[in-house]
Amino acid sequence: MIRDITIGQYYPADSVIHRLDPRVKLMGTIVFLVSLFLFDGFSGYLVATLFLGGAIWLSKVPLKFMLKGLKAIFMLLAISVIFNLFLTDGTVVFRIWKIQITREGIRMAVFMAIRLVYLILGSSLMTLTTTPNDLTDGMEKALSPLRKIRVPVHEISMMMSIALRFIPILLEETDKIMKAQQARGADFESGNLIQRAKSMIPILVPLFISAFRRANDLAMAMEARCYRGGEGRTKMKPLRYKRRDFIAYGVYAGYLLAVVGVSFVFQRIF
Amino acid sequence: MGIIKIKNLVHDYIRRDEEGNVEGTSRAINKVSLEVEKGQFIVILGHNGSGKSTLAKHLNVILMPTEGSVWVNGKDTAEERNLWEIRQSAGMVFQNPDNQIIGTVVEEDVGFGPENMGVPTDEIWQRVDAALRAVNMVAYRHHSPNKLSGGQKQRVAIAGVVAMRPQCIILDEPTAMLDPVGRKEVIETVRELNEKENVTVILITHYMEEVIGADRVFVMDQGEVVLQGTPKEVFSQVELLKKYRLDVPQVTELAYELKMAGVELEDGILTTKELVEGLKRYLLREKGKDREGK
């Protein structure tokens, strides 16, 4: 189940999208997500599909790999489709007893499904093409104006990147603890939900203790290497906009205009 | 004055109850004085709880003296304005390789120290390149530290310290969690740094094999320096070392036992080669005696 979620995974490849500045990709994702709610018509979806399809094609991430990520939201998708399908008022197309399907309902359900799918595809495209490190760097830089209102931007991004570094270590540790407890007769598989949840305690307690110990060690190691917060810190890999990044910004502007323009024009005609 | 000078250092760990009242103190370091010259390779030996790690933490200002003073590079560690300068000139490598690597890519971790010091970007890259070369890890620069072996991780940690261009590196049991191969890798790397880059090394350990080749050895027990000298001088006192619950290297132990059994050998034999030479000399002497007897 966890392995099915492609959001947050990185797909290594060498493409234009991979090489874009993380800030550009963040911005692009936001633009795309917002744009999905700007229009309400077939034409707008056409433009959005072209834009998303183009981006996926450029990213060299196989479409199959991206679609795998949708498995995780299948339930959510099904529920929203069903609700829209049956609970929208309007011209009735089909009816059994008290259940009715309306023309507006079908339209809403289809559009809602497309919207949700595009939301997931759009955001997973960003994480698939950006390393976690680049992503935190990009967020730190993009949010740096918030420092003026005393938001600890550097600290937040440092915490995120340390968390990312320790995920595999803690997973490994969980595995080790589980095996150690199983060797001593612990049973994690049988029993009802409550019993199973209870049997997690002998895993979680040592895991937490060791995580705290690690945090203590790490803090000491960071201090020993002169870490004192973001003040006066330089970057080994500073983010600098290149030509392709400006071009990408141009493409976003073009896309937004197209989405709004096309749906406006179509609404006038039809 | 040497690069590190410790005078009458005392450190008490204070135990507190839940309200923060002092319950009691335990003395980890008791009136230790020692001096380290620039470019030396120093080993501090001691079994668990002898106070050697506490001593190391004083050299990097992670701990402050309860009494006495510590000077690193001529700067008093008790003065707060010296803090960052001291941490830069006396780098520290810890025991657990996983808990001291901050970056998600090897080269980014090595760059962490210089980034904190505010070194300009171009220079960071030069320093990272040089540091990775010094520990022989250039081939792994784009790897994730999670995929490296223990010895390699520890070498990355050393590179992270080297990139800060310290005059002195303190290694607090860097090999305690490693397998024999990793241990050898790390010790060889440290030796090379000491010889080629002339970095002062203070190695804290309880592995006797790592002592061989050091300029000076300090043996600690219950917070005090109980024995000091060259490795030869220290290891010639086998009985005293055993009293402090320390093992001597196998070769030294063998030589010691042989000597006890009546074989005439010199004190403080540290390597197999020395033992072989000593035994050869002894056998020649014995042969000579036999001839004289006939």
Interface residues (C-beta under 8 A of the other chain):
Chain A: T131 P132 N133 S161 I162 L164 R165 P168 I169 R214 D217 L218 M220 A221 M222 E223 A224 R225 C226 Y227 R228 G232 R233 T234 K235 M236 K237 P238
Chain B: N60 I62 W84 R87 Q88 G91 M92 F94 N96 D98 N99 Q100 I101 I102 G103 T104 V105 E107 E108 G111 F112 G113 P114 E115 N116 M117 G118 V119 P120 T121 I124 W125 V128 P145 N146 G160 V161 M164
